[in-house]
């Protein structure tokens, strides 16, 4: 069996998240795909956790790496980018 590349390993969490999302929102009769542990064959459920603390992640809010400017609401930080992209001439 070939080993995945670094890019392949890095995209795996994205694919697992999409799998869980699809099973939750587009599989009304139960999961359409399940993941099994290669060694034991036991069913596994992917979860999102913080790498540093190991705690499961809840709702997330994105902010620029430098952090929001003083007095700015971090939840609204991404909206201006979408508006800028829409208004940007092609």
N, C-alpha and C positions, 0 to 999 in steps of 0.2 A: 504494500500500500504506500502511495506517495504521501509525504508529509506536506501539510499546507505551508504556503509561503507566509511571510510576515503580514502581507496585506490580507491574505485569507484568514489568518488568526485574528487580525484586528477587526475585520468585518463580521466575525461570528456573533458578537453581542447584538449587532444591528439585525442580523437575520433571525436570531432567537426572539428579539423583541417583536419583529414583524410577525413571526409565527404565533406568538402568544396573542398579539393584537387580532390577527385573522381568526384564530380559534375563538376569541371572546366576542367578536363582532360579526363574523360571517359563517359561523358553524352552528345553526340553531339546534341541530340534533346532537350536539356534543362535538368535541375537538375533531377536526378533520385530519390532523397530524399529531402524533404523540412522540415524545422523545424517550428513549430507553438508554439506561446505563449499559455501555458496551460489555462490562464485566459481569454484572449480575442480571441484566435484563429487566431490572426494576424501572418503572416509569419515573421520570424526573420532570420537575417543573422549573423552568428558568425564572429567576427573579432578578430585579435590579438592586444592587447594593453599592454602598459607598466603599471604594477601595481602601480608604484610610481607616474608617471606623468599623467597617463590616456590617453596618446597620442597613436595613432595607430602605430604599428611597421612597419618599412620598411624592407629593406634588412638587414640581421643580419650576424655578423661575430663572430665566437666562438673563445675565447682565454682561456687559463688556468686561474683559479680563481686568481692566483697570478699576472696575467698580463704577457704580452710578455717580454722577456728579452730585454734590451736596444739594439736598432738597428734592432730588428727582425720585420718582416712583420707579423701582426696578421692574415692575410688571409692565410698564408702558415703554420700556427702553427699546424693544424690538419693533414696535409698530412703525416708528418713523423710517426705519430701514426699508420696510415693505413699500411704504408710500414713496420713498425716494426711488426705488427700483422701478415702480410703476410710472413715475414721472420722467425718468431718465430717457433722453432721446436715443433711438437705436442707430 
